[in-house]
Amino acid sequence: MLTTLLLHLPHVAAAAAALLCARKLLHYFQLESYQFYGYFKTVLRQWKIAVLPPFVLGILFWLLTFAGKSLYNAAEPQTVWKLICIEGLVSAAILALGVSVFAWLSRDKEKKPFVMTARMKRLYIILGAVCLILFYITPVHMMILYLVVALAALIAQPIEKAINRMYMRDAQRRMDAQPGLIRIGITGSYGKTSVKNILYTILSQKYNVLSTPASFNTPMGLTRVIRERLEPAHQIFLAEMGARHRKDIKELTDFIQPTIGVLTSVGPQHLDTFKTLDNIIATKYDLIRALPSNGFAVFNDDHGICADLYEKTLNTPKAIVGREGGDAWVENVQVSAQGSSFTLRFRDGGSVECHTRMLGAHNISNILLACAVAKHLGLTDHQIQRGIGQLQPVEHRLQLLSSAGGVTVIDDAFNSNPIGAKAALDVLSRFPGRRIIVTPGMVELGDKEAAYNRDLGREMASAADVCVLIGKKHTQPIQEGLLEAGYPQADIHVFASLSEATAWLQGFMRAGDFVLYENDLPDHYSET
């Protein structure tokens, strides 16, 4: 019995090494919100990190265990002590290899760190059990570690669904215990977080408001906020609703049951998972479909999809902003390094002069959406004006920052999309001095991604004096768009990573420059 256990000691060591090496794969799984489609896309895109090291380790582990057994069988007499020495050395070598690979995979600082959540702990336990079973048979399974991780996640899925349902039912009970709670759903392809934050600031002039933090816009993100932060004193709950798949918004509305819905925008975002714009439109409009007959729907007049959806909505009270004569619009807009100033007008004839530190025409549209909701909930023009004056730029969303050496940074690095990028370029073009843009382009736009990035390059040509591109392969369409627009090749600088670009910029920038950081790709999109 002891001999049998010792013979499998290297297999246990290989399983332990696999758990170390699986951390990077588990991080990819976490970054893709535990979705298998996104996980396998990332594995394919990052195969040099996700597939190659475990594949080589699998071969080495097999060779080590084979060599250990050969040495044991060839030596005489056969003793337990000899077996302990041989198997101990082989196991130590395997673990050393696993630790070395783990250290190499973890060598770069992660933009969005791996978080050991309760769900990840459960997944790690299941993965450990799966590795012990598979590696007991043969350590060659290390060669397909990405599939082993997927198998563990598949086994964990029904457990996670049961836990999620339990937590969501508890959150629903907490909301139902406050029948007077006004539940506001906010969705759209872009601008959800900004509108949510604007609504929180303005509505707080009259109400006690609970808002989801950061980009908590999934069922479990909303559940956590409700269970941990909802109190009897809260009068309004602001629920940001994100989506990557066709039925995501319906799942959220079934859970939250909003009475007010805000549709910020509809456009080509997450086409990689939605596949078509029609799917995006149908998904976002699920919020409006879910509203009761006495609810309230707010739309942005984008002269396109949102305006069409406004006209389509017949059985729910509604408002549209951004058009003269609508429910709210602006006049006399002025933009500077200090922010934006404008005259805010309402359908009822009200008019106030407003100033905000927020930049960009799209942020004014976001403010208007919040103003329509505020009017509906009984805030006065003065309360709305005061709330607008207290607004702060959302972190990494056209956030104006002062930098060393007299350089002004416009931080729009959170995410990038065709509409948001255009708005950011419009802001950049309004500033004097030398204008520099740093961008890796846009992602998650499906088979239209190259076309959108090419269009981005054409638009950059008229807004920026210097273009710094991150990722030689992914930014090729941007370069093509720049050159098609007649942009000088000498003013295009391409780097493999943001760190390389930053090092170059330190010696290039001078006082009076304005630098726009447009998007910052997460770790699983890196080309390095």
Number of C-alpha atoms within 10 A of each C-alpha: 5 7 12 8 11 18 19 18 20 30 29 22 24 34 29 20 26 32 21 18 27 23 17 19 23 23 22 24 24 19 20 17 13 17 14 14 12 17 23 20 15 19 18 13 15 19 14 12 16 23 19 14 20 25 18 13 24 23 15 19 30 21 15 20 24 12 14 21 16 11 15 19 12 9 11 9 9 11 11 12 9 15 20 16 14 21 24 18 15 25 24 16 18 28 22 14 18 25 17 15 19 20 13 13 17 13 9 9 8 12 11 11 11 15 13 12 10 9 14 18 12 16 22 21 14 18 24 18 14 18 27 20 14 17 22 17 12 19 27 22 25 30 22 15 23 22 15 19 25 19 15 19 23 13 15 18 14 11 13 15 11 11 12 15 14 11 18 21 13 15 23 16 13 16 22 11 11 15 9 12 18 19 18 25 28 25 29 25 21 24 20 24 26 24 25 27 24 26 28 23 22 26 24 18 18 17 16 14 21 21 21 23 16 13 15 19 22 19 21 16 16 24 24 17 17 24 17 9 12 20 14 11 12 16 18 20 22 22 30 28 28 22 23 18 16 19 15 17 26 20 17 25 22 11 16 22 20 25 21 25 27 27 27 27 25 25 19 24 26 20 21 20 18 21 17 15 15 12 16 25 21 15 23 27 21 20 28 28 17 20 22 15 12 11 17 20 25 25 26 26 23 17 10 12 14 24 16 13 18 19 11 9 14 10 12 15 15 21 20 24 27 21 14 13 14 16 23 28 26 22 12 9 14 11 19 12 16 12 15 19 22 18 15 24 21 21 14 11 9 11 17 14 14 18 21 22 19 26 24 21 18 20 22 21 23 26 28 28 29 29 28 27 22 21 18 13 13 11 19 14 18 13 18 26 20 16 22 22 17 14 19 15 18 19 14 17 26 26 19 24 13 11 12 10 12 13 17 19 20 25 22 23 20 16 18 24 24 18 16 21 20 20 18 25 21 17 20 23 18 13 16 11 12 18 20 24 22 25 24 29 29 24 22 16 22 16 11 14 19 19 14 21 26 23 19 23 25 22 19 26 22 15 21 22 17 21 28 23 24 25 21 16 11 20 21 18 21 28 25 17 22 24 17 13 16 12 22 13 12 8 13 15 16 21 17 16 16 19 11 12 17 14 10 14 15 11 8 8 16 14 13 15 18 27 25 27 23 27 22 23 22 13 18 22 15 17 15 11
